[in-house]
Amino acid sequence: MRLSILLFAATACAADRWPAFWCDKECNEAVLFARGCQEIEGIRNCLCSSHFHRKFRKCQSDGCDENYKNKNWAARVEPLLKDCEGEYYDGPI
């Protein structure tokens, strides 16, 4: 009984940390790659791809901003999305 309670508590703690881990990993990666796109390949060839559009939207809608306001992922990706308004394409990166 005691072991099952400890396992449940450990699982609950890990589950609470998972969204923060996901947001930090995925959204930080997206922002870093987007900056690289801006500097190396030009904003239209890379940043405006559907790949980045999907990644940025996840950073805005998967709870990264609501649950982890100290990271503020939505505010970090908004300027990158505005650079491509109406210019998204489904081609490769």
PATI-242443 format. One line per 8 residues: number of its first residue (from 1); their letters; for each residue z, x, y negated of N, C-alpha, C, O, CB. Coordinates in Angstrom, 1 decimal, padded with zeros to 4 digits. Glycine has a CB too. Layout:
<nodes>
NUM> a> Z:X:Y:Z:X:Y:Z:X:Y:Z:X:Y:Z:X:Y | ...
</nodes>
This chain:
<nodes>
1> mrlsillf> 000.0:000.8:001.2:000.0:000.0:000.0:000.0:000.9:-001.3:-000.8:000.6:-002.2:001.2:-000.9:000.0 | 000.9:001.9:-001.3:001.0:002.7:-002.4:-000.3:003.5:-002.7:-000.8:003.7:-003.8:002.2:003.7:-002.3 | -000.9:004.0:-001.6:-002.2:004.7:-001.7:-003.3:003.8:-002.2:-004.1:004.2:-003.1:-002.6:005.3:-000.3 | -003.4:002.6:-001.8:-004.4:001.7:-002.3:-004.2:001.4:-003.8:-005.2:001.2:-004.5:-004.4:000.4:-001.5 | -003.0:001.3:-004.2:-002.7:001.1:-005.7:-003.2:002.3:-006.4:-003.8:002.2:-007.5:-001.2:000.8:-005.9 | -002.9:003.5:-005.9:-003.3:004.7:-006.6:-004.9:004.8:-006.7:-005.4:005.2:-007.7:-002.7:006.0:-005.9 | -005.5:004.5:-005.6:-007.0:004.5:-005.5:-007.6:003.5:-006.5:-008.6:003.8:-007.2:-007.5:004.3:-004.1 | -007.0:002.3:-006.6:-007.5:001.3:-007.5:-007.3:001.8:-008.9:-008.2:001.6:-009.7:-006.7:000.0:-007.3
9> aatacaad> -006.2:002.4:-009.2:-005.9:002.9:-010.6:-006.9:004.0:-011.0:-007.4:004.0:-012.1:-004.5:003.4:-010.7 | -007.2:004.9:-010.0:-008.1:006.0:-010.3:-009.5:005.5:-010.5:-010.2:006.0:-011.4:-008.1:007.0:-009.1 | -009.9:004.5:-009.7:-011.2:003.9:-009.8:-011.4:003.2:-011.2:-012.4:003.3:-011.8:-011.5:002.9:-008.7 | -010.3:002.5:-011.6:-010.4:001.8:-012.9:-010.5:002.7:-014.0:-011.3:002.5:-015.0:-009.1:000.9:-013.0 | -009.8:003.9:-014.0:-009.9:004.9:-015.0:-011.3:005.5:-015.1:-011.8:005.7:-016.2:-008.8:006.0:-014.8 | -011.8:005.8:-013.9:-013.2:006.3:-013.9:-014.2:005.3:-014.4:-015.1:005.7:-015.1:-013.5:006.8:-012.4 | -014.0:004.1:-014.1:-014.9:003.0:-014.6:-014.9:002.9:-016.1:-015.9:002.7:-016.7:-014.6:001.7:-013.9 | -013.7:003.1:-016.7:-013.5:003.0:-018.1:-014.2:004.2:-018.8:-014.8:004.0:-019.9:-012.1:003.0:-018.5
17> rwpafwcd> -014.2:005.3:-018.2:-014.8:006.5:-018.8:-016.3:006.5:-018.5:-017.0:007.2:-019.3:-014.2:007.7:-018.2 | -016.8:005.8:-017.5:-018.3:005.9:-017.2:-019.2:005.5:-018.4:-020.1:006.3:-018.7:-018.6:005.1:-016.0 | -018.9:004.4:-019.1:-019.9:004.1:-020.2:-019.9:005.1:-021.2:-020.9:005.4:-021.8:-019.5:002.7:-020.8 | -018.7:005.7:-021.5:-018.7:006.8:-022.5:-019.4:008.0:-022.1:-020.2:008.6:-022.8:-017.2:007.2:-022.9 | -019.3:008.3:-020.8:-020.0:009.5:-020.2:-021.5:009.2:-020.3:-022.3:010.1:-020.7:-019.6:009.7:-018.8 | -022.0:008.0:-019.9:-023.4:007.6:-019.9:-023.9:007.7:-021.4:-025.0:008.3:-021.6:-023.6:006.2:-019.4 | -023.2:007.1:-022.3:-023.7:007.1:-023.7:-023.8:008.6:-024.2:-024.8:008.9:-024.8:-022.7:006.4:-024.6 | -022.8:009.4:-024.0:-022.9:010.8:-024.4:-024.0:011.5:-023.8:-024.8:012.2:-024.5:-021.6:011.5:-024.1
25> kecneavl> -024.2:011.4:-022.5:-025.3:012.1:-021.8:-026.7:011.6:-022.3:-027.5:012.4:-022.7:-025.1:012.0:-020.3 | -026.9:010.3:-022.1:-028.3:009.8:-022.3:-028.7:009.8:-023.8:-029.8:010.2:-024.1:-028.3:008.4:-021.8 | -027.8:009.4:-024.7:-028.1:009.2:-026.1:-028.2:010.6:-026.7:-029.0:010.8:-027.6:-027.1:008.4:-026.8 | -027.3:011.5:-026.4:-027.4:012.9:-026.9:-028.7:013.5:-026.5:-029.3:014.2:-027.3:-026.1:013.7:-026.5 | -029.0:013.4:-025.2:-030.3:013.9:-024.7:-031.5:013.3:-025.5:-032.4:014.1:-025.9:-030.4:013.6:-023.2 | -031.5:012.0:-025.7:-032.6:011.4:-026.4:-032.7:011.9:-027.9:-033.8:012.2:-028.3:-032.4:009.9:-026.5 | -031.6:012.0:-028.5:-031.6:012.5:-029.9:-032.1:014.0:-030.0:-032.8:014.3:-030.9:-030.2:012.4:-030.6 | -031.6:014.8:-029.1:-032.0:016.2:-029.0:-033.5:016.4:-028.8:-034.2:017.1:-029.4:-031.2:017.0:-028.0
33> fargcqei> -034.0:015.6:-027.8:-035.4:015.7:-027.5:-036.3:015.1:-028.6:-037.3:015.6:-028.9:-035.8:014.9:-026.2 | -035.8:014.1:-029.3:-036.5:013.5:-030.4:-036.6:014.5:-031.5:-037.7:014.6:-032.2:-035.8:012.2:-030.9 | -035.6:015.2:-031.8:-035.6:016.3:-032.9:-036.6:017.4:-032.5:-037.4:017.9:-033.3:-034.2:016.9:-033.1 | -036.7:017.7:-031.2:-037.7:018.7:-030.7:-039.1:018.1:-030.9:-040.0:018.9:-031.3:-037.4:019.0:-029.3 | -039.3:016.9:-030.6:-040.6:016.2:-030.8:-041.0:016.3:-032.3:-042.2:016.6:-032.6:-040.6:014.8:-030.4 | -040.1:016.0:-033.2:-040.4:016.1:-034.6:-040.8:017.5:-035.1:-041.7:017.6:-035.9:-039.2:015.6:-035.4 | -040.2:018.5:-034.5:-040.4:019.8:-035.0:-041.6:020.4:-034.3:-042.4:021.2:-035.0:-039.2:020.7:-034.7 | -041.9:020.2:-033.1:-042.9:020.9:-032.3:-044.2:020.1:-032.2:-045.3:020.7:-032.6:-042.4:021.2:-030.9
41> egirnclc> -044.2:018.9:-031.8:-045.4:018.2:-031.5:-045.9:017.2:-032.5:-047.0:016.7:-032.5:-045.3:017.5:-030.2 | -045.1:016.9:-033.5:-045.4:015.9:-034.5:-044.9:014.5:-034.0:-044.8:014.2:-032.9:-046.9:015.8:-034.6 | -044.5:013.7:-035.0:-043.8:012.5:-034.7:-044.7:011.5:-033.9:-044.1:010.8:-033.1:-043.4:011.9:-036.0 | -045.9:011.4:-034.2:-046.8:010.4:-033.5:-047.0:010.7:-032.0:-047.0:009.8:-031.2:-048.1:010.3:-034.2 | -047.2:012.0:-031.7:-047.5:012.3:-030.3:-046.4:012.2:-029.3:-046.6:012.0:-028.2:-048.0:013.8:-030.3 | -045.2:012.2:-029.8:-044.0:012.3:-028.9:-043.0:011.2:-029.2:-042.7:010.4:-028.4:-043.4:013.7:-028.9 | -042.5:011.3:-030.4:-041.4:010.4:-030.8:-041.7:008.9:-030.7:-040.8:008.1:-030.3:-040.9:010.7:-032.1 | -042.9:008.6:-031.0:-043.3:007.2:-031.0:-043.8:006.7:-029.6:-044.4:005.6:-029.5:-044.4:006.9:-032.0
49> sshfhrkf> -043.6:007.4:-028.6:-043.9:007.0:-027.3:-043.0:005.9:-026.8:-041.9:005.8:-027.2:-043.9:008.2:-026.3 | -043.5:005.1:-025.9:-042.6:004.0:-025.3:-041.4:004.6:-024.6:-040.4:003.9:-024.5:-043.5:003.1:-024.4 | -041.5:005.8:-024.1:-040.4:006.4:-023.4:-039.2:006.5:-024.4:-038.1:006.1:-024.0:-040.8:007.9:-022.9 | -039.4:007.1:-025.6:-038.3:007.2:-026.5:-037.9:005.9:-027.0:-036.7:005.7:-027.3:-038.7:008.1:-027.7 | -038.8:005.0:-027.2:-038.4:003.6:-027.7:-037.4:003.0:-026.8:-036.4:002.4:-027.2:-039.7:002.8:-027.9 | -037.7:003.1:-025.5:-036.8:002.5:-024.5:-035.4:003.2:-024.5:-034.4:002.6:-024.4:-037.4:002.6:-023.0 | -035.4:004.6:-024.6:-034.2:005.3:-024.6:-033.4:005.0:-025.8:-032.1:004.8:-025.7:-034.5:006.8:-024.6 | -034.0:004.9:-027.0:-033.3:004.6:-028.2:-032.7:003.2:-028.2:-031.6:003.0:-028.6:-034.1:004.8:-029.4
57> rkcqsdgc> -033.4:002.2:-027.6:-033.0:000.9:-027.5:-031.7:000.8:-026.6:-030.8:000.0:-026.9:-034.1:-000.1:-027.1 | -031.7:001.6:-025.6:-030.6:001.6:-024.7:-029.3:002.1:-025.4:-028.2:001.6:-025.2:-030.8:002.5:-023.4 | -029.5:003.1:-026.3:-028.4:003.6:-027.0:-027.9:002.6:-028.0:-026.7:002.6:-028.4:-028.8:004.9:-027.8 | -028.7:001.6:-028.4:-028.2:000.6:-029.3:-027.7:-000.6:-028.6:-026.8:-001.3:-029.1:-029.4:000.1:-030.2 | -028.0:-000.8:-027.3:-027.7:-002.1:-026.7:-026.8:-002.0:-025.4:-026.4:-003.0:-024.9:-028.9:-002.8:-026.3 | -026.5:-000.8:-025.0:-025.7:-000.7:-023.7:-024.3:-000.5:-024.0:-023.5:000.0:-023.2:-026.3:000.5:-022.9 | -023.8:-000.9:-025.2:-022.4:-000.8:-025.5:-022.0:000.5:-026.1:-020.8:000.7:-026.3:-021.6:-001.0:-024.3 | -022.9:001.4:-026.3:-022.6:002.7:-026.9:-022.0:002.6:-028.3:-021.1:003.4:-028.6:-023.8:003.6:-026.9
65> denyknkn> -022.5:001.7:-029.1:-021.9:001.5:-030.4:-020.7:000.6:-030.4:-019.8:000.9:-031.1:-023.0:001.0:-031.3 | -020.7:-000.5:-029.7:-019.6:-001.4:-029.7:-018.4:-000.8:-029.1:-017.3:-001.0:-029.7:-020.0:-002.7:-029.0 | -018.5:-000.1:-028.0:-017.3:000.3:-027.3:-016.9:001.7:-027.7:-015.7:002.1:-027.5:-017.6:000.3:-025.8 | -017.7:002.5:-028.3:-017.4:003.9:-028.6:-017.8:004.2:-030.0:-018.7:005.0:-030.3:-018.1:004.9:-027.6 | -017.2:003.5:-031.0:-017.5:003.6:-032.4:-017.5:005.1:-032.9:-018.1:005.4:-033.9:-016.7:002.7:-033.2 | -016.6:005.9:-032.3:-016.5:007.3:-032.8:-017.8:008.0:-032.5:-018.1:009.0:-033.2:-015.3:008.0:-032.1 | -018.6:007.6:-031.5:-019.8:008.3:-031.3:-021.0:007.8:-032.1:-021.9:008.5:-032.5:-020.2:008.2:-029.8 | -020.9:006.5:-032.4:-021.8:005.8:-033.3:-023.3:006.1:-033.0:-024.1:006.4:-033.9:-021.6:006.3:-034.7
73> waarvepl> -023.6:005.9:-031.7:-025.0:006.2:-031.3:-026.1:005.3:-032.0:-027.1:005.8:-032.3:-025.1:006.0:-029.8 | -025.8:004.0:-032.2:-026.8:003.2:-032.8:-027.2:003.7:-034.2:-028.4:003.7:-034.5:-026.3:001.7:-032.9 | -026.2:004.1:-035.0:-026.5:004.7:-036.3:-027.3:006.0:-036.2:-028.1:006.3:-037.1:-025.3:004.9:-037.1 | -027.1:006.7:-035.2:-027.8:008.0:-035.0:-029.3:007.8:-034.6:-030.1:008.6:-035.0:-027.1:008.9:-034.0 | -029.6:006.8:-033.9:-031.0:006.6:-033.4:-031.8:005.7:-034.4:-033.0:005.7:-034.3:-031.0:006.0:-032.1 | -031.1:004.9:-035.2:-031.8:004.0:-036.1:-032.9:004.7:-037.0:-034.0:004.2:-037.1:-030.9:003.3:-037.0 | -032.5:005.8:-037.7:-033.6:006.5:-038.5:-034.8:007.0:-037.6:-035.9:007.0:-038.1:-032.9:007.7:-039.2 | -034.5:007.3:-036.4:-035.6:007.8:-035.6:-036.5:006.6:-035.2:-037.8:006.8:-035.1:-035.1:008.5:-034.3
81> lkdcegey> -036.0:005.5:-035.0:-036.8:004.3:-034.7:-037.6:003.8:-035.9:-038.7:003.4:-035.8:-035.9:003.1:-034.2 | -037.0:003.9:-037.1:-037.7:003.5:-038.3:-038.9:004.4:-038.6:-039.9:003.9:-039.2:-036.8:003.6:-039.5 | -038.9:005.6:-038.2:-040.1:006.5:-038.4:-041.3:006.0:-037.6:-042.4:006.4:-038.0:-039.7:007.9:-037.9 | -041.1:005.2:-036.6:-042.2:004.7:-035.8:-042.5:003.2:-035.8:-043.3:002.7:-035.0:-041.9:005.1:-034.3 | -042.0:002.5:-036.8:-042.2:001.1:-036.9:-043.7:000.7:-036.8:-044.4:001.2:-037.7:-041.5:000.5:-038.1 | -044.0:-000.1:-035.8:-045.4:-000.5:-035.7:-046.4:000.5:-035.1:-047.6:000.3:-035.1:-045.9:-001.0:-037.0 | -045.8:001.6:-034.7:-046.7:002.7:-034.2:-046.5:003.1:-032.8:-046.9:004.2:-032.4:-046.6:003.9:-035.1 | -045.8:002.3:-032.0:-045.5:002.7:-030.6:-046.7:002.6:-029.7:-047.6:001.7:-029.9:-044.4:001.8:-030.0
89> ydgpi> -046.8:003.5:-028.8:-047.9:003.4:-027.8:-047.3:003.7:-026.4:-046.2:004.2:-026.3:-049.0:004.4:-028.1 | -048.1:003.3:-025.4:-047.6:003.4:-024.0:-048.1:004.6:-023.3:-047.9:004.7:-022.1:-048.0:002.2:-023.3 | -048.6:005.5:-024.0:-049.2:006.7:-023.4:-048.1:007.7:-023.0:-046.9:007.5:-023.2:-050.1:007.4:-024.3 | -048.5:008.8:-022.4:-047.5:009.8:-021.9:-046.9:010.6:-023.1:-047.5:010.5:-024.2:-048.2:010.8:-021.0 | -045.8:011.2:-022.8:-045.2:012.0:-023.9:-046.0:013.2:-024.1:-045.6:014.0:-025.0:-043.7:012.3:-023.5
</nodes>
